[in-house]
Structures are given as C-alpha cells and as structure tokens.
Amino acid sequence: MADVGVGLHYGDVSYGNIGAPGRLDFTVIGSAVNLAARIEATCGKLGEPVLASSAFVARTPGWTSCGSFDMKGVAEPVEVFRPPTDARPTGTAPFPA
C-alpha cells in the first residue's frame, strides 16, 4: 500500500498549457499551489494522510488544529488542520510516524 498525503488549500492560481506545441503540459502555478504542496509535505511529518489550511477549513468546518508550522517559502507559520474523525474512510490508518 502506498503512503499518500493530501494538502488542501483555497486560493487563486494560474493554470494552463505550458511548453512547445509538440510537448504541452498542463500545470497549475501560484502561491496557493506552493502552500498546498508545503501542507502535503507536512502530512508525513505529522502522520496524517490529509491536512488543510485555515483558508480551506473556513469553507468546510469541523476540522481539528494540529498546530502551526514553519514552511519553506512562507513568512509566517501556517496552522494546519486534520479532518473530522468521522470523515476518514473506514479502515484507513495515518502514516507511520
């Protein structure tokens, strides 16, 4: 079974095809994308498969704070949240610590 982390954030992004006509790649860029990636990297450190930012949680209440953490490229510590216990699929376990 693969260990997968999901970082959720809400914010503005830029998206589209980047590259040459023979080789186009669809991509999403912006500070919101970077923060989501930093939150995802924190999943393994905290042993949580899903973490979200306060901007995401403001739109989906019921999450529990895991604390604030320094993240590369972000000036201030970022508070991250885990989903409500009843929102986890049955039989899933957090990442090994």
Phi, psi and omega in degrees: 000136182274142172277124182232136174243146179233123176252124183248131178214155179242125179179177181281140178223164170246139182217158178156185179274132180238138175127195181266159182307327180280347182210084178262139175237132174280133181216163176232131182227162176134169182295329178294323178293316180298318180293320177301320178294321178293321178295318178300320180295334180284339179306310182296323180295327183261355181070031180242132180285337181222131174225153181223159177274168177295329178296322178287315184295330177300336180260351181218079187295165177107358181279159182247132180292139174255000181109180179252142185223145173289137179227138182305130176082004180241127187295318184251153174302147183249126176281132179242154186229147173257154183290162176303145182304321182287354179270351180283138175299144179299138177085003178269149178235152175292167176304149171295141182286000000 
